[in-house]
Amino acid sequence: MLRISRLADYGTMVMTQMASNPERLFSAGDLATSLGLGRATVSKVLKSLARHDLVASVRGLHGGYSLSRPPQQITVADVVDALEDQPFGLTECSATTGICDIETSCHVRTNWQKISLIVRRALEGVTLADMVQPNPLERPVVLHRMRGPATPPQPTTRSAQ
């Protein structure tokens, strides 16, 4: 299963919440309550986002966190990069070179790199502003897992009229 980490998922939730009101200062406690997340988790996410200059912190009694730039200028890829421990890639070898003993003779590595690049570009193409106001898909996405061999479609016959 290909997935981003739970922390990156929470980061997109936090950043989308902040993007819904970009002029506001948010406390970790307010974000945790409104999103149904633990305060410690939200604090950890915010600190990492601040280290990557995606949010700015304001100290003091009326302090909190705000987006460091407009929601249209922050992509989901930015958030994922800030919260993932490793460089982006769907496989370990597609993200980092020199870690696999069969890397030079591997016949699928370049295709995994191509697939990773496509996914990366998709993440770069979605901003926080998009996450706040998602557009309906032109076609619904149907996710399914095939079980057993696929049955080919049967030819249809028409009766003569």
Phi and psi restraints in degrees (value plus and minus 20) as a CYANA .aco file:
   2 LEU   PHI    -116.9   -76.9
   2 LEU   PSI      99.3   139.3
   3 ARG   PHI    -167.9  -127.9
   3 ARG   PSI     133.5   173.5
   4 ILE   PHI    -101.8   -61.8
   4 ILE   PSI     145.1   185.1
   5 SER   PHI     -90.4   -50.4
   5 SER   PSI     140.3   180.3
   6 ARG   PHI     -81.1   -41.1
   6 ARG   PSI     -57.7   -17.7
   7 LEU   PHI     -84.3   -44.3
   7 LEU   PSI     -60.3   -20.3
   8 ALA   PHI     -86.0   -46.0
   8 ALA   PSI     -58.0   -18.0
   9 ASP   PHI     -82.1   -42.1
   9 ASP   PSI     -67.8   -27.8
  10 TYR   PHI     -81.5   -41.5
  10 TYR   PSI     -57.1   -17.1
  11 GLY   PHI     -81.3   -41.3
  11 GLY   PSI     -60.3   -20.3
  12 THR   PHI     -87.7   -47.7
  12 THR   PSI     -54.4   -14.4
  13 MET   PHI     -84.5   -44.5
  13 MET   PSI     -67.4   -27.4
  14 VAL   PHI     -82.0   -42.0
  14 VAL   PSI     -67.9   -27.9
  15 MET   PHI     -87.1   -47.1
  15 MET   PSI     -56.1   -16.1
  16 THR   PHI     -86.7   -46.7
  16 THR   PSI     -60.5   -20.5
  17 GLN   PHI     -80.6   -40.6
  17 GLN   PSI     -63.9   -23.9
  18 MET   PHI     -87.1   -47.1
  18 MET   PSI     -56.3   -16.3
  19 ALA   PHI     -89.1   -49.1
  19 ALA   PSI     -41.4    -1.4
  20 SER   PHI     -89.3   -49.3
  20 SER   PSI     -37.9     2.1
  21 ASN   PHI    -167.6  -127.6
  21 ASN   PSI      52.2    92.2
  22 PRO   PHI     -85.9   -45.9
  22 PRO   PSI     -35.9     4.1
  23 GLU   PHI    -105.9   -65.9
  23 GLU   PSI     -32.4     7.6
  24 ARG   PHI    -105.8   -65.8
  24 ARG   PSI     129.7   169.7
  25 LEU   PHI    -111.3   -71.3
  25 LEU   PSI     113.1   153.1
  26 PHE   PHI    -134.8   -94.8
  26 PHE   PSI     114.9   154.9
  27 SER   PHI    -109.6   -69.6
  27 SER   PSI     136.6   176.6
  28 ALA   PHI     -80.3   -40.3
  28 ALA   PSI     -58.0   -18.0
  29 GLY   PHI     -84.8   -44.8
  29 GLY   PSI     -63.8   -23.8
  30 ASP   PHI     -83.1   -43.1
  30 ASP   PSI     -63.2   -23.2
  31 LEU   PHI     -84.2   -44.2
  31 LEU   PSI     -62.9   -22.9
  32 ALA   PHI     -81.1   -41.1
  32 ALA   PSI     -64.8   -24.8
  33 THR   PHI     -85.1   -45.1
  33 THR   PSI     -67.3   -27.3
  34 SER   PHI     -89.2   -49.2
  34 SER   PSI     -46.8    -6.8
  35 LEU   PHI    -119.2   -79.2
  35 LEU   PSI     -28.4    11.6
  36 GLY   PHI      52.5    92.5
  36 GLY   PSI      11.2    51.2
  37 LEU   PHI    -132.1   -92.1
  37 LEU   PSI     142.8   182.8
  38 GLY   PHI     -91.9   -51.9
  38 GLY   PSI     123.3   163.3
  39 ARG   PHI     -82.1   -42.1
  39 ARG   PSI     -58.8   -18.8
  40 ALA   PHI     -83.4   -43.4
  40 ALA   PSI     -59.3   -19.3
  41 THR   PHI     -85.5   -45.5
  41 THR   PSI     -66.1   -26.1
  42 VAL   PHI     -83.4   -43.4
  42 VAL   PSI     -60.3   -20.3
  43 SER   PHI     -81.5   -41.5
  43 SER   PSI     -62.4   -22.4
  44 LYS   PHI     -82.7   -42.7
  44 LYS   PSI     -64.5   -24.5
  45 VAL   PHI     -81.4   -41.4
  45 VAL   PSI     -68.2   -28.2
  46 LEU   PHI     -82.0   -42.0
  46 LEU   PSI     -59.5   -19.5
  47 LYS   PHI     -84.0   -44.0
  47 LYS   PSI     -61.6   -21.6
  48 SER   PHI     -87.3   -47.3
  48 SER   PSI     -61.4   -21.4
  49 LEU   PHI     -83.3   -43.3
  49 LEU   PSI     -56.9   -16.9
  50 ALA   PHI     -87.9   -47.9
  50 ALA   PSI     -59.3   -19.3
  51 ARG   PHI     -81.7   -41.7
  51 ARG   PSI     -47.7    -7.7
  52 HIS   PHI    -119.2   -79.2
  52 HIS   PSI      -5.4    34.6
  53 ASP   PHI      38.4    78.4
  53 ASP   PSI      13.1    53.1
  54 LEU   PHI    -114.9   -74.9
  54 LEU   PSI     -47.0    -7.0
  55 VAL   PHI    -149.3  -109.3
  55 VAL   PSI     135.6   175.6
  56 ALA   PHI    -135.4   -95.4
  56 ALA   PSI     119.8   159.8
  57 SER   PHI    -124.0   -84.0
  57 SER   PSI     122.8   162.8
  58 VAL   PHI    -140.0  -100.0
  58 VAL   PSI     101.6   141.6
  59 ARG   PHI    -104.1   -64.1
  59 ARG   PSI     142.4   182.4
  60 GLY   PHI      93.7   133.7
  60 GLY   PSI     157.7   197.7
  61 LEU   PHI     -77.3   -37.3
  61 LEU   PSI     -60.2   -20.2
  62 HIS   PHI    -127.8   -87.8
  62 HIS   PSI      10.2    50.2
  63 GLY   PHI    -102.4   -62.4
  63 GLY   PSI    -192.5  -152.5
  64 GLY   PHI     138.6   178.6
  64 GLY   PSI    -175.2  -135.2
  65 TYR   PHI    -143.2  -103.2
  65 TYR   PSI     126.0   166.0
  66 SER   PHI    -157.7  -117.7
  66 SER   PSI     142.6   182.6
  67 LEU   PHI     -85.0   -45.0
  67 LEU   PSI     122.4   162.4
  68 SER   PHI     -99.9   -59.9
  68 SER   PSI     -37.2     2.8
  69 ARG   PHI    -172.3  -132.3
  69 ARG   PSI     150.8   190.8
  70 PRO   PHI     -79.7   -39.7
  70 PRO   PSI     129.7   169.7
  71 PRO   PHI     -78.6   -38.6
  71 PRO   PSI     -45.5    -5.5
  72 GLN   PHI     -91.7   -51.7
  72 GLN   PSI     -33.8     6.2
  73 GLN   PHI    -127.1   -87.1
  73 GLN   PSI     -15.1    24.9
  74 ILE   PHI    -138.2   -98.2
  74 ILE   PSI     102.9   142.9
  75 THR   PHI    -119.4   -79.4
  75 THR   PSI     143.7   183.7
  76 VAL   PHI     -81.7   -41.7
  76 VAL   PSI     -54.3   -14.3
  77 ALA   PHI     -80.6   -40.6
  77 ALA   PSI     -58.8   -18.8
  78 ASP   PHI     -80.0   -40.0
  78 ASP   PSI     -63.4   -23.4
  79 VAL   PHI     -87.7   -47.7
  79 VAL   PSI     -65.8   -25.8
  80 VAL   PHI     -80.9   -40.9
  80 VAL   PSI     -64.5   -24.5
  81 ASP   PHI     -79.4   -39.4
  81 ASP   PSI     -57.9   -17.9
  82 ALA   PHI     -90.2   -50.2
  82 ALA   PSI     -45.9    -5.9
  83 LEU   PHI    -133.1   -93.1
  83 LEU   PSI     -30.6     9.4
  84 GLU   PHI    -107.0   -67.0
  84 GLU   PSI     125.2   165.2
  85 ASP   PHI     -97.0   -57.0
  85 ASP   PSI     -44.8    -4.8
  86 GLN   PHI    -141.0  -101.0
  86 GLN   PSI     142.4   182.4
  87 PRO   PHI     -80.0   -40.0
  87 PRO   PSI     132.4   172.4
  88 PHE   PHI     -86.1   -46.1
  88 PHE   PSI     114.0   154.0
  89 GLY   PHI     158.1   198.1
  89 GLY   PSI     122.8   162.8
  90 LEU   PHI     -95.7   -55.7
  90 LEU   PSI     -44.1    -4.1
  91 THR   PHI    -145.0  -105.0
  91 THR   PSI     138.4   178.4
  92 GLU   PHI     -81.3   -41.3
  92 GLU   PSI     -61.3   -21.3
  93 CYS   PHI     -95.8   -55.8
  93 CYS   PSI     -37.8     2.2
  94 SER   PHI    -100.7   -60.7
  94 SER   PSI     -34.1     5.9
  95 ALA   PHI    -121.3   -81.3
  95 ALA   PSI     -53.4   -13.4
  96 THR   PHI    -155.4  -115.4
  96 THR   PSI     112.0   152.0
  97 THR   PHI    -110.6   -70.6
  97 THR   PSI     137.3   177.3
  98 GLY   PHI      62.1   102.1
  98 GLY   PSI      -8.0    32.0
  99 ILE   PHI    -125.5   -85.5
  99 ILE   PSI     -25.0    15.0
 100 CYS   PHI    -139.4   -99.4
 100 CYS   PSI     117.0   157.0
 101 ASP   PHI     -88.8   -48.8
 101 ASP   PSI     -45.9    -5.9
 102 ILE   PHI    -126.5   -86.5
 102 ILE   PSI      -3.4    36.6
 103 GLU   PHI     -74.4   -34.4
 103 GLU   PSI     -63.2   -23.2
 104 THR   PHI     -90.9   -50.9
 104 THR   PSI     -44.5    -4.5
 105 SER   PHI    -126.8   -86.8
 105 SER   PSI     -16.0    24.0
 106 CYS   PHI     -92.6   -52.6
 106 CYS   PSI     112.1   152.1
 107 HIS   PHI    -115.6   -75.6
 107 HIS   PSI     -26.7    13.3
 108 VAL   PHI    -130.9   -90.9
 108 VAL   PSI     -31.0     9.0
 109 ARG   PHI     -77.1   -37.1
 109 ARG   PSI     -65.8   -25.8
 110 THR   PHI     -84.9   -44.9
 110 THR   PSI     -53.7   -13.7
 111 ASN   PHI     -90.1   -50.1
 111 ASN   PSI     -58.0   -18.0
 112 TRP   PHI     -84.2   -44.2
 112 TRP   PSI     -56.6   -16.6
 113 GLN   PHI     -84.3   -44.3
 113 GLN   PSI     -60.6   -20.6
 114 LYS   PHI     -83.4   -43.4
 114 LYS   PSI     -65.1   -25.1
 115 ILE   PHI     -83.9   -43.9
 115 ILE   PSI     -62.7   -22.7
 116 SER   PHI     -80.6   -40.6
 116 SER   PSI     -60.2   -20.2
 117 LEU   PHI     -84.6   -44.6
 117 LEU   PSI     -59.8   -19.8
 118 ILE   PHI     -82.8   -42.8
 118 ILE   PSI     -65.3   -25.3
 119 VAL   PHI     -84.7   -44.7
 119 VAL   PSI     -62.4   -22.4
 120 ARG   PHI     -78.8   -38.8
 120 ARG   PSI     -65.5   -25.5
 121 ARG   PHI     -83.5   -43.5
 121 ARG   PSI     -55.5   -15.5
 122 ALA   PHI     -83.3   -43.3
 122 ALA   PSI     -63.6   -23.6
 123 LEU   PHI     -85.1   -45.1
 123 LEU   PSI     -55.5   -15.5
 124 GLU   PHI     -91.4   -51.4
 124 GLU   PSI     -41.1    -1.1
 125 GLY   PHI    -108.0   -68.0
 125 GLY   PSI     -21.6    18.4
 126 VAL   PHI    -135.8   -95.8
 126 VAL   PSI     101.2   141.2
 127 THR   PHI    -118.3   -78.3
 127 THR   PSI     150.6   190.6
 128 LEU   PHI     -83.1   -43.1
 128 LEU   PSI     -53.7   -13.7
 129 ALA   PHI     -81.7   -41.7
 129 ALA   PSI     -57.7   -17.7
 130 ASP   PHI     -85.7   -45.7
 130 ASP   PSI     -58.3   -18.3
 131 MET   PHI     -87.0   -47.0
 131 MET   PSI     -53.1   -13.1
 132 VAL   PHI     -90.6   -50.6
 132 VAL   PSI     -62.1   -22.1
 133 GLN   PHI    -141.5  -101.5
 133 GLN   PSI      51.7    91.7
 134 PRO   PHI     -85.0   -45.0
 134 PRO   PSI     120.6   160.6
 135 ASN   PHI    -107.0   -67.0
 135 ASN   PSI     120.1   160.1
 136 PRO   PHI     -85.4   -45.4
 136 PRO   PSI     123.8   163.8
 137 LEU   PHI     -89.4   -49.4
 137 LEU   PSI     124.9   164.9
 138 GLU   PHI     -83.5   -43.5
 138 GLU   PSI     -60.6   -20.6
 139 ARG   PHI    -142.8  -102.8
 139 ARG   PSI     118.1   158.1
 140 PRO   PHI     -86.3   -46.3
 140 PRO   PSI     123.3   163.3
 141 VAL   PHI    -109.1   -69.1
 141 VAL   PSI     106.1   146.1
 142 VAL   PHI    -132.8   -92.8
 142 VAL   PSI      96.4   136.4
 143 LEU   PHI    -120.7   -80.7
 143 LEU   PSI     109.4   149.4
 144 HIS   PHI    -170.8  -130.8
 144 HIS   PSI     139.6   179.6
 145 ARG   PHI    -139.5   -99.5
 145 ARG   PSI     106.4   146.4
 146 MET   PHI     -96.8   -56.8
 146 MET   PSI     118.7   158.7
 147 ARG   PHI    -139.9   -99.9
 147 ARG   PSI      97.2   137.2
 148 GLY   PHI      59.5    99.5
 148 GLY   PSI    -198.1  -158.1
 149 PRO   PHI     -89.9   -49.9
 149 PRO   PSI     124.9   164.9
 150 ALA   PHI     -92.3   -52.3
 150 ALA   PSI     121.5   161.5
 151 THR   PHI    -113.7   -73.7
 151 THR   PSI     102.3   142.3
 152 PRO   PHI     -88.6   -48.6
 152 PRO   PSI     129.7   169.7
 153 PRO   PHI     -83.6   -43.6
 153 PRO   PSI     123.1   163.1
 154 GLN   PHI    -104.8   -64.8
 154 GLN   PSI     121.0   161.0
 155 PRO   PHI     -86.7   -46.7
 155 PRO   PSI     125.5   165.5
 156 THR   PHI    -117.3   -77.3
 156 THR   PSI     125.6   165.6
 157 THR   PHI    -134.4   -94.4
 157 THR   PSI     123.2   163.2
 158 ARG   PHI    -130.2   -90.2
 158 ARG   PSI     116.1   156.1
 159 SER   PHI    -103.3   -63.3
 159 SER   PSI     125.2   165.2
 160 ALA   PHI     -89.9   -49.9
 160 ALA   PSI     118.5   158.5
